Amino acid sequence: TDQVLLEVNGDKPRIPASTIKLLTAAAALEVLGPRTRLATKVMRDGNTITLVGGGDTSLVRAHGGDPLAGGAASLRALADLTAAALPDQPVRLVYDDSLFTGPVTGPNWPRNAARLGIAAPVSALMVGEGRVRPGALSRVADPAKQAAEAFAGYLKKSGVQVTKTTAGKVAAGAAEIARVESPPVADLVEELLTESNNDMG
């Protein structure tokens, strides 16, 4: 009926804030599709393996469960799959978060946004929403590096000797040896909107 039931400073311009997540959610469903799952992969080129981020901000360290039944993909599971696919030899670990380009923070974010726990810097590779440790509020400055270091730790627990961990890009001729996938985009969007998740938004 267009009848206004409540109005408080309705004519005062404001920054959209979390309401913009509605547009993000609609775009994700339209462009990616509700059934799409985001893959975190490991690629191998000789004795170099590359951890490649696919934009899954729901990736956890361990005990993720089934991503198709309310769980999440985990670095521990990916490390186990990787270890099973590797010969018994030392490897160099590269991590690649180049899927996303552009600024890693919003233009109006406060300088200490990560420390305050507002959101982690945007990265195609992160674990545990980039939190400094599980359950913490504050986030790390380099989520991709943190994810790679955690992954290297799980590889070592699985018996893989990691000689070095560095940032880089996957080699053109590298072959996929392991992957884990996120819950479907529809589930990620539900969490984005229900929890107003800044890392997913």
C-alpha positions, -999 to +999 in steps of 0.1 A: +000+000+000+031+022+002+020+033+037+051+041+058+048+022+091+081+035+106+106+061+096+136+074+114+158+100+095+144+085+063+157+114+042+192+113+056+218+096+032+237+067+047+264+042+037+245+010+027+266-012+050+254-048+053+223-043+031+247-044+001+251-081+009+217-087-007+232-076-040+263-097-034+241-128-027+219-122-058+250-118-080+266-150-066+235-170-073+230-156-107+267-157-119+280-188-101+247-208-097+232-222-065+248-256-069+283-245-077+310-255-051+343-236-047+374-258-049+406-255-030+431-275-050+467-289-049+486-289-081+519-308-086+548-299-109+578-322-101+587-317-064+567-285-062+531-285-051+509-255-052+479-248-029+455-229-051+427-209-035+393-210-051+376-183-030+361-206-004+359-184+027+342-213+046+373-235+046+383-247+081+414-261+096+401-296+105+370-315+114+349-298+087+325-326+081+305-332+049+301-299+030+269-313+014+254-319+049+261-287+068+298-292+072+328-274+055+359-284+036+390-286+056+428-282+051+434-313+071+413-334+047+431-317+017+465-325+033+456-361+038+445-364+001+477-347-010+499-369+011+483-400-003+490-388-039+527-379-034+557-401-037+580-404-006+601-373-013+605-337+001+583-311-016+584-273-019+550-257-012+538-227-031+505-209-023+485-192-050+457-167-041+457-149-075+421-158-084+410-125-069+424-092-081+419-057-068+421-041-034+422-064-004+403-039+018+373-016+013+381+021+005+364+032+037+375+004+060+394+016+092+431+008+092+427-017+120+396-035+105+414-069+106+426-064+142+392-054+153+377-085+136+355-066+112+368-088+083+400-103+070+417-088+040+400-102+009+418-133-004+410-163-026+428-185+000+420-183+037+412-207+065+390-201+095+379-167+081+415-155+086+412-154+124+445-153+142+435-186+159+402-205+162+377-186+182+396-153+181+379-121+169+410-104+153+422-114+118+456-119+102+471-094+077+479-122+052+452-149+052+468-168+022+501-171+040+484-183+072+464-209+053+496-222+036+515-224+068+486-244+084+484-266+054+522-273+056+517-283+092+491-308+083+512-322+055+541-327+080+517-346+103+508-368+073+544-376+067+553-352+040+585-332+043+580-296+033+613-279+026+600-244+019+567-224+017+564-194-006+539-173-024+536-177-061+515-189-090+507-224-101+529-236-130+513-239-164+520-276-167+510-286-131+486-315-126+458-316-100+465-342-073+439-332-046+409-310-040+383-302-014+351-283-023+329-259-003+292-263+004+270-252-025+268-215-032+232-216-021+244-227+014+271-201+015+246-174+005+223-185+033+251-182+058+262-148+044+227-134+049+218-151+081+250-143+099+258-111+080+292-127+073+317-100+062+342-124+048+317-141+025+302-107+015 
